[in-house]
Amino acid sequence: FLFSKSSDTELRHAQAEFDRQLELTRLMLDGLNNSHTHHLRCLNDLVESEVQYHRQSVQILEDLRKQLGLSKSSLNSTAAATAAAAAASSTPRTIQALRTATVKFDYDASDHHELSVLAKETVNIILDDNEKHSHDSDWITVERPQTKERGRV
């Protein structure tokens, strides 16, 4: 009888512990489910915000293009005209690359092939066929974007 009383007590204690753990697990799963639902809602809001942002960006760019009076066909015809003019040009210099640089120090030109520049001035670096084959790495041709003046520095 003593043995059975002890086993009943242990069984009740084990059942109570099991029920407690079951309730904790249910609460944790409910919390996880709620967190998952909230996370999905936040992700959906993020995607909607991104889509709205990009729609607005496209609309702004379309409005800007209209303000500038440009259309896709005029852009294509301008590009074709520019390409045709470049092909018909009699100058042997073909521009291969165009990069922008900021001048670090003032430079005073000493002849008509050079360009005087000031520190902090922004210039375009011109790399053409003639300079690609040149081994004179002390000089580079630059161009002022506003005036299109070119010279070596």
DOSELO-396241 format. One record per residue: residue in one letter; x, z, y of N, C-alpha, C in turn. Coordinates in Angstrom, 2 decimals. Example, Ala and Ser with C-alpha at 12.3 -4.5 7.8 and 13.67 -1.06 7.14 Angstrom:
# residues 2
@residu a; n_x 13.19; n_z 7.80; n_y -5.69; ca_x 12.30; ca_z 7.80; ca_y -4.50; c_x 13.20; c_z 7.80; c_y -3.30
@residu s; n_x 12.85; n_z 7.08; n_y -2.25; ca_x 13.67; ca_z 7.14; ca_y -1.06; c_x 12.90; c_z 7.87; c_y 0.03
# end
This chain:
# residues 153
@residu f; n_x 0.80; n_z 0.00; n_y -1.18; ca_x 0.00; ca_z 0.00; ca_y 0.00; c_x 0.86; c_z 0.00; c_y 1.26
@residu l; n_x 1.95; n_z 0.73; n_y 1.22; ca_x 2.88; ca_z 0.80; ca_y 2.34; c_x 3.52; c_z -0.55; c_y 2.57
@residu f; n_x 3.83; n_z -1.22; n_y 1.47; ca_x 4.46; ca_z -2.53; ca_y 1.57; c_x 3.49; c_z -3.53; c_y 2.20
@residu s; n_x 2.24; n_z -3.49; n_y 1.84; ca_x 1.26; ca_z -4.42; ca_y 2.36; c_x 0.96; c_z -4.14; c_y 3.82
@residu k; n_x 0.99; n_z -2.87; n_y 4.25; ca_x 0.76; ca_z -2.52; ca_y 5.64; c_x 1.89; c_z -3.07; c_y 6.49
@residu s; n_x 3.08; n_z -2.94; n_y 6.02; ca_x 4.26; ca_z -3.45; ca_y 6.73; c_x 4.22; c_z -4.97; c_y 6.83
@residu s; n_x 3.83; n_z -5.65; n_y 5.75; ca_x 3.75; ca_z -7.10; ca_y 5.77; c_x 2.65; c_z -7.57; c_y 6.70
@residu d; n_x 1.51; n_z -6.86; n_y 6.71; ca_x 0.44; ca_z -7.23; ca_y 7.63; c_x 0.90; c_z -7.09; c_y 9.08
@residu t; n_x 1.63; n_z -6.05; n_y 9.38; ca_x 2.14; ca_z -5.83; ca_y 10.74; c_x 3.11; c_z -6.94; c_y 11.12
@residu e; n_x 4.00; n_z -7.27; n_y 10.21; ca_x 4.97; ca_z -8.34; ca_y 10.49; c_x 4.26; c_z -9.68; c_y 10.65
@residu l; n_x 3.24; n_z -9.91; n_y 9.82; ca_x 2.49; ca_z -11.15; ca_y 9.92; c_x 1.77; c_z -11.25; c_y 11.25
@residu r; n_x 1.13; n_z -10.15; n_y 11.68; ca_x 0.44; ca_z -10.15; ca_y 12.97; c_x 1.43; c_z -10.35; c_y 14.11
@residu h; n_x 2.57; n_z -9.70; n_y 14.00; ca_x 3.61; ca_z -9.84; ca_y 15.03; c_x 4.12; c_z -11.29; c_y 15.08
@residu a; n_x 4.36; n_z -11.90; n_y 13.92; ca_x 4.83; ca_z -13.28; ca_y 13.86; c_x 3.77; c_z -14.23; c_y 14.40
@residu q; n_x 2.48; n_z -13.96; n_y 14.05; ca_x 1.39; ca_z -14.81; ca_y 14.55; c_x 1.27; c_z -14.68; c_y 16.06
@residu a; n_x 1.40; n_z -13.48; n_y 16.59; ca_x 1.33; ca_z -13.27; ca_y 18.05; c_x 2.48; c_z -13.99; c_y 18.74
@residu e; n_x 3.67; n_z -13.90; n_y 18.18; ca_x 4.84; ca_z -14.59; ca_y 18.76; c_x 4.65; c_z -16.10; c_y 18.71
@residu f; n_x 4.11; n_z -16.59; n_y 17.58; ca_x 3.85; ca_z -18.02; ca_y 17.45; c_x 2.83; c_z -18.47; c_y 18.50
@residu d; n_x 1.74; n_z -17.70; n_y 18.66; ca_x 0.71; ca_z -18.04; ca_y 19.64; c_x 1.29; c_z -18.04; c_y 21.06
@residu r; n_x 2.15; n_z -17.06; n_y 21.34; ca_x 2.79; ca_z -16.99; ca_y 22.66; c_x 3.67; c_z -18.22; c_y 22.90
@residu q; n_x 4.47; n_z -18.60; n_y 21.92; ca_x 5.34; ca_z -19.77; ca_y 22.04; c_x 4.51; c_z -21.05; c_y 22.17
@residu l; n_x 3.39; n_z -21.12; n_y 21.43; ca_x 2.51; ca_z -22.27; ca_y 21.51; c_x 1.94; c_z -22.41; c_y 22.92
@residu e; n_x 1.50; n_z -21.29; n_y 23.49; ca_x 0.94; ca_z -21.33; ca_y 24.85; c_x 2.01; c_z -21.73; c_y 25.87
@residu l; n_x 3.23; n_z -21.21; n_y 25.73; ca_x 4.33; ca_z -21.60; ca_y 26.62; c_x 4.63; c_z -23.09; c_y 26.51
@residu t; n_x 4.64; n_z -23.59; n_y 25.28; ca_x 4.91; ca_z -25.01; ca_y 25.06; c_x 3.82; c_z -25.87; c_y 25.69
@residu r; n_x 2.55; n_z -25.45; n_y 25.53; ca_x 1.44; ca_z -26.19; ca_y 26.15; c_x 1.59; c_z -26.22; c_y 27.68
@residu l; n_x 1.91; n_z -25.06; n_y 28.25; ca_x 2.08; ca_z -24.99; ca_y 29.71; c_x 3.23; c_z -25.89; c_y 30.18
@residu m; n_x 4.32; n_z -25.87; n_y 29.42; ca_x 5.46; ca_z -26.71; ca_y 29.79; c_x 5.12; c_z -28.19; c_y 29.68
@residu l; n_x 4.40; n_z -28.57; n_y 28.63; ca_x 4.00; ca_z -29.97; ca_y 28.47; c_x 3.03; c_z -30.39; c_y 29.57
@residu d; n_x 2.12; n_z -29.49; n_y 29.95; ca_x 1.21; ca_z -29.80; ca_y 31.06; c_x 2.00; c_z -30.00; c_y 32.35
@residu g; n_x 2.98; n_z -29.13; n_y 32.58; ca_x 3.84; ca_z -29.27; ca_y 33.76; c_x 4.62; c_z -30.56; c_y 33.73
@residu l; n_x 5.13; n_z -30.92; n_y 32.56; ca_x 5.87; ca_z -32.17; ca_y 32.41; c_x 4.96; c_z -33.37; c_y 32.66
@residu n; n_x 3.76; n_z -33.29; n_y 32.13; ca_x 2.80; ca_z -34.37; ca_y 32.34; c_x 2.46; c_z -34.51; c_y 33.83
@residu n; n_x 2.25; n_z -33.37; n_y 34.50; ca_x 1.97; ca_z -33.40; ca_y 35.94; c_x 3.16; c_z -33.97; c_y 36.72
@residu s; n_x 4.37; n_z -33.57; n_y 36.35; ca_x 5.57; ca_z -34.09; ca_y 37.01; c_x 5.70; c_z -35.58; c_y 36.79
@residu h; n_x 5.43; n_z -36.02; n_y 35.58; ca_x 5.50; ca_z -37.45; ca_y 35.26; c_x 4.49; c_z -38.24; c_y 36.10
@residu t; n_x 3.28; n_z -37.74; n_y 36.19; ca_x 2.24; ca_z -38.40; ca_y 36.98; c_x 2.64; c_z -38.45; c_y 38.45
@residu h; n_x 3.16; n_z -37.35; n_y 38.98; ca_x 3.60; ca_z -37.31; ca_y 40.38; c_x 4.76; c_z -38.28; c_y 40.60
@residu h; n_x 5.68; n_z -38.32; n_y 39.67; ca_x 6.83; ca_z -39.23; ca_y 39.78; c_x 6.36; c_z -40.69; c_y 39.79
@residu l; n_x 5.44; n_z -41.04; n_y 38.93; ca_x 4.89; ca_z -42.40; ca_y 38.91; c_x 4.20; c_z -42.74; c_y 40.22
@residu r; n_x 3.46; n_z -41.77; n_y 40.78; ca_x 2.79; ca_z -41.99; ca_y 42.06; c_x 3.82; c_z -42.25; c_y 43.16
@residu c; n_x 4.90; n_z -41.47; n_y 43.17; ca_x 5.96; ca_z -41.64; ca_y 44.17; c_x 6.65; c_z -43.00; c_y 44.01
@residu l; n_x 6.93; n_z -43.40; n_y 42.79; ca_x 7.54; ca_z -44.71; ca_y 42.55; c_x 6.62; c_z -45.84; c_y 43.01
@residu n; n_x 5.34; n_z -45.70; n_y 42.74; ca_x 4.38; ca_z -46.70; ca_y 43.19; c_x 4.36; c_z -46.78; c_y 44.72
@residu d; n_x 4.39; n_z -45.62; n_y 45.39; ca_x 4.43; ca_z -45.60; ca_y 46.86; c_x 5.69; c_z -46.27; c_y 47.37
@residu l; n_x 6.82; n_z -46.03; n_y 46.71; ca_x 8.08; ca_z -46.66; ca_y 47.11; c_x 7.99; c_z -48.18; c_y 46.99
@residu v; n_x 7.47; n_z -48.65; n_y 45.87; ca_x 7.35; ca_z -50.10; ca_y 45.67; c_x 6.43; c_z -50.70; c_y 46.72
@residu e; n_x 5.32; n_z -50.06; n_y 46.98; ca_x 4.39; ca_z -50.56; ca_y 48.01; c_x 5.06; c_z -50.60; c_y 49.38
@residu s; n_x 5.83; n_z -49.58; n_y 49.71; ca_x 6.54; ca_z -49.55; ca_y 50.99; c_x 7.56; c_z -50.68; c_y 51.08
@residu e; n_x 8.29; n_z -50.92; n_y 50.00; ca_x 9.28; ca_z -52.00; ca_y 49.99; c_x 8.60; c_z -53.36; c_y 50.16
@residu v; n_x 7.50; n_z -53.56; n_y 49.47; ca_x 6.77; ca_z -54.83; ca_y 49.58; c_x 6.27; c_z -55.02; c_y 51.01
@residu q; n_x 5.72; n_z -53.97; n_y 51.60; ca_x 5.24; ca_z -54.05; ca_y 52.98; c_x 6.38; c_z -54.34; c_y 53.94
@residu y; n_x 7.52; n_z -53.68; n_y 53.74; ca_x 8.69; ca_z -53.90; ca_y 54.60; c_x 9.13; c_z -55.37; c_y 54.53
@residu h; n_x 9.21; n_z -55.91; n_y 53.34; ca_x 9.66; ca_z -57.30; ca_y 53.19; c_x 8.63; c_z -58.29; c_y 53.74
@residu r; n_x 7.35; n_z -57.98; n_y 53.58; ca_x 6.33; ca_z -58.85; ca_y 54.19; c_x 6.49; c_z -58.86; c_y 55.70
@residu q; n_x 6.70; n_z -57.68; n_y 56.29; ca_x 6.88; ca_z -57.60; ca_y 57.74; c_x 8.14; c_z -58.34; c_y 58.17
@residu s; n_x 9.21; n_z -58.21; n_y 57.39; ca_x 10.46; ca_z -58.90; ca_y 57.72; c_x 10.26; c_z -60.41; c_y 57.71
@residu v; n_x 9.58; n_z -60.90; n_y 56.69; ca_x 9.31; ca_z -62.34; ca_y 56.61; c_x 8.46; c_z -62.78; c_y 57.79
@residu q; n_x 7.46; n_z -61.99; n_y 58.14; ca_x 6.59; ca_z -62.34; ca_y 59.27; c_x 7.38; c_z -62.36; c_y 60.57
@residu i; n_x 8.25; n_z -61.40; n_y 60.77; ca_x 9.08; ca_z -61.36; ca_y 61.98; c_x 9.98; c_z -62.58; c_y 62.04
@residu l; n_x 10.59; n_z -62.94; n_y 60.92; ca_x 11.46; ca_z -64.12; ca_y 60.89; c_x 10.66; c_z -65.40; c_y 61.15
@residu e; n_x 9.46; n_z -65.49; n_y 60.60; ca_x 8.61; ca_z -66.66; ca_y 60.85; c_x 8.26; c_z -66.74; c_y 62.33
@residu d; n_x 7.89; n_z -65.60; n_y 62.93; ca_x 7.56; ca_z -65.58; ca_y 64.36; c_x 8.77; c_z -65.97; c_y 65.20
@residu l; n_x 9.93; n_z -65.47; n_y 64.82; ca_x 11.16; ca_z -65.81; ca_y 65.55; c_x 11.44; c_z -67.30; c_y 65.46
@residu r; n_x 11.28; n_z -67.86; n_y 64.28; ca_x 11.51; ca_z -69.29; ca_y 64.11; c_x 10.53; c_z -70.09; c_y 64.97
@residu k; n_x 9.27; n_z -69.65; n_y 65.03; ca_x 8.28; ca_z -70.34; ca_y 65.87; c_x 8.66; c_z -70.22; c_y 67.34
@residu q; n_x 9.14; n_z -69.02; n_y 67.76; ca_x 9.54; ca_z -68.84; ca_y 69.15; c_x 10.72; c_z -69.74; c_y 69.50
@residu l; n_x 11.60; n_z -69.93; n_y 68.57; ca_x 12.76; ca_z -70.79; ca_y 68.81; c_x 12.39; c_z -72.27; c_y 68.70
@residu g; n_x 11.20; n_z -72.55; n_y 68.23; ca_x 10.75; ca_z -73.93; ca_y 68.11; c_x 11.38; c_z -74.66; c_y 66.95
@residu l; n_x 11.77; n_z -73.93; n_y 65.95; ca_x 12.41; ca_z -74.56; ca_y 64.79; c_x 11.42; c_z -74.65; c_y 63.65
@residu s; n_x 11.52; n_z -75.71; n_y 62.93; ca_x 10.74; ca_z -75.84; ca_y 61.70; c_x 11.71; c_z -76.20; c_y 60.58
@residu k; n_x 11.25; n_z -76.12; n_y 59.37; ca_x 12.13; ca_z -76.44; ca_y 58.24; c_x 12.61; c_z -77.88; c_y 58.32
@residu s; n_x 11.72; n_z -78.79; n_y 58.73; ca_x 12.12; ca_z -80.19; ca_y 58.80; c_x 13.12; c_z -80.42; c_y 59.92
@residu s; n_x 12.95; n_z -79.71; n_y 61.06; ca_x 13.92; ca_z -79.90; ca_y 62.14; c_x 15.27; c_z -79.30; c_y 61.78
@residu l; n_x 15.25; n_z -78.21; n_y 61.01; ca_x 16.53; ca_z -77.65; ca_y 60.56; c_x 17.23; c_z -78.62; c_y 59.63
@residu n; n_x 16.49; n_z -79.24; n_y 58.71; ca_x 17.08; ca_z -80.19; ca_y 57.78; c_x 17.60; c_z -81.42; c_y 58.51
@residu s; n_x 16.83; n_z -81.93; n_y 59.50; ca_x 17.28; ca_z -83.12; ca_y 60.22; c_x 18.48; c_z -82.79; c_y 61.09
@residu t; n_x 18.53; n_z -81.57; n_y 61.66; ca_x 19.69; ca_z -81.16; ca_y 62.46; c_x 20.93; c_z -81.07; c_y 61.58
@residu a; n_x 20.78; n_z -80.51; n_y 60.40; ca_x 21.91; ca_z -80.40; ca_y 59.48; c_x 22.38; c_z -81.79; c_y 59.05
@residu a; n_x 21.45; n_z -82.70; n_y 58.80; ca_x 21.82; ca_z -84.06; ca_y 58.40; c_x 22.52; c_z -84.78; c_y 59.55
@residu a; n_x 22.02; n_z -84.60; n_y 60.77; ca_x 22.65; ca_z -85.24; ca_y 61.93; c_x 24.05; c_z -84.69; c_y 62.16
@residu t; n_x 24.22; n_z -83.40; n_y 61.99; ca_x 25.54; ca_z -82.79; ca_y 62.14; c_x 26.50; c_z -83.31; c_y 61.09
@residu a; n_x 26.03; n_z -83.43; n_y 59.86; ca_x 26.88; ca_z -83.94; ca_y 58.78; c_x 27.25; c_z -85.40; c_y 59.04
@residu a; n_x 26.29; n_z -86.20; n_y 59.52; ca_x 26.57; ca_z -87.60; ca_y 59.81; c_x 27.56; c_z -87.72; c_y 60.96
@residu a; n_x 27.41; n_z -86.89; n_y 61.98; ca_x 28.34; ca_z -86.92; ca_y 63.11; c_x 29.74; c_z -86.52; c_y 62.67
@residu a; n_x 29.84; n_z -85.55; n_y 61.80; ca_x 31.15; ca_z -85.12; ca_y 61.31; c_x 31.79; c_z -86.21; c_y 60.47
@residu a; n_x 30.99; n_z -86.92; n_y 59.68; ca_x 31.54; ca_z -87.99; ca_y 58.84; c_x 31.99; c_z -89.17; c_y 59.70
@residu a; n_x 31.27; n_z -89.43; n_y 60.79; ca_x 31.61; ca_z -90.56; ca_y 61.65; c_x 32.73; c_z -90.24; c_y 62.63
@residu s; n_x 33.10; n_z -88.98; n_y 62.73; ca_x 34.13; ca_z -88.57; ca_y 63.68; c_x 35.47; c_z -89.20; c_y 63.32
@residu s; n_x 36.21; n_z -89.59; n_y 64.35; ca_x 37.50; ca_z -90.26; ca_y 64.10; c_x 38.66; c_z -89.27; c_y 64.04
@residu t; n_x 38.40; n_z -87.97; n_y 64.24; ca_x 39.49; ca_z -87.00; ca_y 64.21; c_x 39.89; c_z -86.74; c_y 62.77
@residu p; n_x 41.20; n_z -86.66; n_y 62.49; ca_x 41.65; ca_z -86.45; ca_y 61.12; c_x 41.54; c_z -85.00; c_y 60.67
@residu r; n_x 41.23; n_z -84.09; n_y 61.58; ca_x 41.18; ca_z -82.67; ca_y 61.24; c_x 39.81; c_z -82.33; c_y 60.67
@residu t; n_x 39.77; n_z -81.82; n_y 59.46; ca_x 38.53; ca_z -81.42; ca_y 58.81; c_x 38.54; c_z -79.91; c_y 58.69
@residu i; n_x 37.51; n_z -79.27; n_y 59.21; ca_x 37.46; ca_z -77.81; ca_y 59.15; c_x 37.09; c_z -77.40; c_y 57.73
@residu q; n_x 37.91; n_z -76.54; n_y 57.14; ca_x 37.67; ca_z -76.07; ca_y 55.78; c_x 37.01; c_z -74.70; c_y 55.78
@residu a; n_x 37.39; n_z -73.85; n_y 56.73; ca_x 36.85; ca_z -72.49; ca_y 56.74; c_x 36.77; c_z -71.99; c_y 58.17
@residu l; n_x 35.81; n_z -71.12; n_y 58.45; ca_x 35.65; ca_z -70.54; ca_y 59.77; c_x 35.43; c_z -69.05; c_y 59.59
@residu r; n_x 36.34; n_z -68.28; n_y 60.17; ca_x 36.22; ca_z -66.82; ca_y 60.12; c_x 36.37; c_z -66.27; c_y 61.52
@residu t; n_x 35.82; n_z -65.10; n_y 61.77; ca_x 35.90; ca_z -64.45; ca_y 63.06; c_x 36.92; c_z -63.33; c_y 62.99
@residu a; n_x 37.66; n_z -63.15; n_y 64.11; ca_x 38.64; ca_z -62.08; ca_y 64.17; c_x 38.62; c_z -61.46; c_y 65.56
@residu t; n_x 39.08; n_z -60.23; n_y 65.65; ca_x 39.23; ca_z -59.56; ca_y 66.94; c_x 40.71; c_z -59.51; c_y 67.27
@residu v; n_x 41.05; n_z -59.96; n_y 68.47; ca_x 42.45; ca_z -60.01; ca_y 68.90; c_x 42.95; c_z -58.59; c_y 69.13
@residu k; n_x 44.15; n_z -58.29; n_y 68.62; ca_x 44.73; ca_z -56.95; ca_y 68.75; c_x 45.54; c_z -56.79; c_y 70.03
@residu f; n_x 46.25; n_z -57.85; n_y 70.45; ca_x 47.12; ca_z -57.77; ca_y 71.62; c_x 46.90; c_z -58.99; c_y 72.51
@residu d; n_x 47.18; n_z -58.82; n_y 73.82; ca_x 47.13; ca_z -59.96; ca_y 74.74; c_x 48.20; c_z -60.97; c_y 74.34
@residu y; n_x 47.91; n_z -62.26; n_y 74.56; ca_x 48.90; ca_z -63.30; ca_y 74.31; c_x 48.77; c_z -64.34; c_y 75.41
@residu d; n_x 49.90; n_z -64.67; n_y 76.06; ca_x 49.93; ca_z -65.70; ca_y 77.10; c_x 50.48; c_z -66.98; c_y 76.51
@residu a; n_x 49.71; n_z -68.05; n_y 76.64; ca_x 50.12; ca_z -69.35; ca_y 76.10; c_x 51.33; c_z -69.86; c_y 76.86
@residu s; n_x 52.27; n_z -70.49; n_y 76.13; ca_x 53.47; ca_z -71.03; ca_y 76.78; c_x 53.42; c_z -72.56; c_y 76.89
@residu d; n_x 52.47; n_z -73.22; n_y 76.23; ca_x 52.30; ca_z -74.67; ca_y 76.40; c_x 50.83; c_z -75.03; c_y 76.15
@residu h; n_x 50.50; n_z -76.32; n_y 76.29; ca_x 49.10; ca_z -76.74; ca_y 76.20; c_x 48.54; c_z -76.71; c_y 74.78
@residu h; n_x 49.36; n_z -76.51; n_y 73.77; ca_x 48.89; ca_z -76.41; ca_y 72.39; c_x 48.46; c_z -74.98; c_y 72.05
@residu e; n_x 48.82; n_z -74.03; n_y 72.91; ca_x 48.53; ca_z -72.62; ca_y 72.65; c_x 47.33; c_z -72.17; c_y 73.48
@residu l; n_x 46.77; n_z -71.03; n_y 73.11; ca_x 45.60; ca_z -70.48; ca_y 73.80; c_x 45.91; c_z -69.06; c_y 74.22
@residu s; n_x 45.72; n_z -68.74; n_y 75.49; ca_x 45.88; ca_z -67.37; ca_y 75.96; c_x 44.66; c_z -66.56; c_y 75.54
@residu v; n_x 44.91; n_z -65.38; n_y 74.97; ca_x 43.81; ca_z -64.51; ca_y 74.53; c_x 44.08; c_z -63.10; c_y 75.00
@residu l; n_x 43.01; n_z -62.31; n_y 75.09; ca_x 43.10; ca_z -60.92; ca_y 75.51; c_x 42.78; c_z -60.00; c_y 74.33
@residu a; n_x 43.36; n_z -58.81; n_y 74.37; ca_x 43.07; ca_z -57.82; ca_y 73.33; c_x 41.57; c_z -57.54; c_y 73.31
@residu k; n_x 41.03; n_z -57.32; n_y 72.13; ca_x 39.62; ca_z -57.03; ca_y 71.87; c_x 38.71; c_z -58.24; c_y 72.05
@residu e; n_x 39.28; n_z -59.42; n_y 72.30; ca_x 38.48; ca_z -60.64; ca_y 72.39; c_x 38.16; c_z -61.11; c_y 70.97
@residu t; n_x 36.96; n_z -61.63; n_y 70.78; ca_x 36.56; ca_z -62.14; ca_y 69.47; c_x 36.76; c_z -63.65; c_y 69.46
@residu v; n_x 37.45; n_z -64.14; n_y 68.44; ca_x 37.75; ca_z -65.57; ca_y 68.32; c_x 37.42; c_z -66.03; c_y 66.90
@residu n; n_x 37.23; n_z -67.33; n_y 66.76; ca_x 37.05; ca_z -67.93; ca_y 65.44; c_x 38.40; c_z -68.41; c_y 64.95
@residu i; n_x 38.72; n_z -68.12; n_y 63.70; ca_x 39.96; ca_z -68.60; ca_y 63.10; c_x 39.65; c_z -69.95; c_y 62.47
@residu i; n_x 40.44; n_z -70.95; n_y 62.83; ca_x 40.22; ca_z -72.31; ca_y 62.34; c_x 41.32; c_z -72.65; c_y 61.34
@residu l; n_x 40.92; n_z -72.89; n_y 60.11; ca_x 41.85; ca_z -73.34; ca_y 59.08; c_x 41.47; c_z -74.77; c_y 58.73
@residu d; n_x 42.34; n_z -75.72; n_y 59.07; ca_x 42.03; ca_z -77.11; ca_y 58.76; c_x 43.08; c_z -77.67; c_y 57.81
@residu d; n_x 42.89; n_z -78.93; n_y 57.41; ca_x 43.79; ca_z -79.57; ca_y 56.45; c_x 45.24; c_z -79.57; c_y 56.93
@residu n; n_x 45.45; n_z -79.81; n_y 58.22; ca_x 46.81; ca_z -79.87; ca_y 58.75; c_x 47.52; c_z -78.53; c_y 58.60
@residu e; n_x 46.79; n_z -77.43; n_y 58.83; ca_x 47.40; ca_z -76.11; ca_y 58.76; c_x 47.54; c_z -75.62; c_y 57.33
@residu k; n_x 46.68; n_z -76.09; n_y 56.43; ca_x 46.78; ca_z -75.66; ca_y 55.03; c_x 48.10; c_z -76.10; c_y 54.42
@residu h; n_x 48.59; n_z -77.26; n_y 54.84; ca_x 49.83; ca_z -77.79; ca_y 54.27; c_x 51.05; c_z -77.38; c_y 55.08
@residu s; n_x 50.83; n_z -76.71; n_y 56.20; ca_x 51.94; ca_z -76.28; ca_y 57.06; c_x 52.54; c_z -74.99; c_y 56.50
@residu h; n_x 53.84; n_z -74.87; n_y 56.64; ca_x 54.51; ca_z -73.65; ca_y 56.17; c_x 54.84; c_z -72.73; c_y 57.33
@residu d; n_x 54.30; n_z -73.02; n_y 58.53; ca_x 54.56; ca_z -72.21; ca_y 59.72; c_x 53.51; c_z -71.11; c_y 59.80
@residu s; n_x 53.76; n_z -69.99; n_y 59.11; ca_x 52.77; ca_z -68.93; ca_y 59.04; c_x 52.78; c_z -68.02; c_y 60.26
@residu d; n_x 53.66; n_z -68.28; n_y 61.23; ca_x 53.70; ca_z -67.47; ca_y 62.44; c_x 52.59; c_z -67.85; c_y 63.41
@residu w; n_x 51.96; n_z -68.99; n_y 63.24; ca_x 50.95; ca_z -69.50; ca_y 64.16; c_x 49.63; c_z -69.71; c_y 63.42
@residu i; n_x 48.56; n_z -69.57; n_y 64.17; ca_x 47.24; ca_z -69.86; ca_y 63.63; c_x 46.39; c_z -70.45; c_y 64.75
@residu t; n_x 45.52; n_z -71.37; n_y 64.42; ca_x 44.64; ca_z -71.97; ca_y 65.42; c_x 43.37; c_z -71.13; c_y 65.53
@residu v; n_x 43.00; n_z -70.83; n_y 66.78; ca_x 41.79; ca_z -70.05; ca_y 67.04; c_x 40.92; c_z -70.81; c_y 68.05
@residu e; n_x 39.68; n_z -70.41; n_y 68.12; ca_x 38.73; ca_z -71.04; ca_y 69.04; c_x 37.87; c_z -69.96; c_y 69.66
@residu r; n_x 37.65; n_z -70.08; n_y 70.97; ca_x 36.71; ca_z -69.18; ca_y 71.64; c_x 35.30; c_z -69.67; c_y 71.32
@residu p; n_x 34.44; n_z -68.81; n_y 70.79; ca_x 33.10; ca_z -69.27; ca_y 70.40; c_x 32.26; c_z -69.76; c_y 71.59
@residu q; n_x 32.43; n_z -69.15; n_y 72.76; ca_x 31.59; ca_z -69.50; ca_y 73.90; c_x 31.99; c_z -70.84; c_y 74.51
@residu t; n_x 33.29; n_z -71.07; n_y 74.70; ca_x 33.76; ca_z -72.26; ca_y 75.42; c_x 34.30; c_z -73.34; c_y 74.50
@residu k; n_x 34.49; n_z -73.02; n_y 73.23; ca_x 35.05; ca_z -73.95; ca_y 72.24; c_x 36.49; c_z -74.37; c_y 72.56
@residu e; n_x 37.17; n_z -73.58; n_y 73.41; ca_x 38.59; ca_z -73.85; ca_y 73.67; c_x 39.37; c_z -73.51; c_y 72.41
@residu r; n_x 40.32; n_z -74.38; n_y 72.06; ca_x 41.14; ca_z -74.17; ca_y 70.87; c_x 42.60; c_z -74.14; c_y 71.25
@residu g; n_x 43.34; n_z -73.40; n_y 70.46; ca_x 44.78; ca_z -73.38; ca_y 70.63; c_x 45.42; c_z -72.50; c_y 69.59
@residu r; n_x 46.74; n_z -72.57; n_y 69.55; ca_x 47.49; ca_z -71.77; ca_y 68.57; c_x 47.90; c_z -70.46; c_y 69.22
@residu v; n_x 47.90; n_z -69.42; n_y 68.44; ca_x 48.40; ca_z -68.12; ca_y 68.88; c_x 49.35; c_z -67.60; c_y 67.83
# end
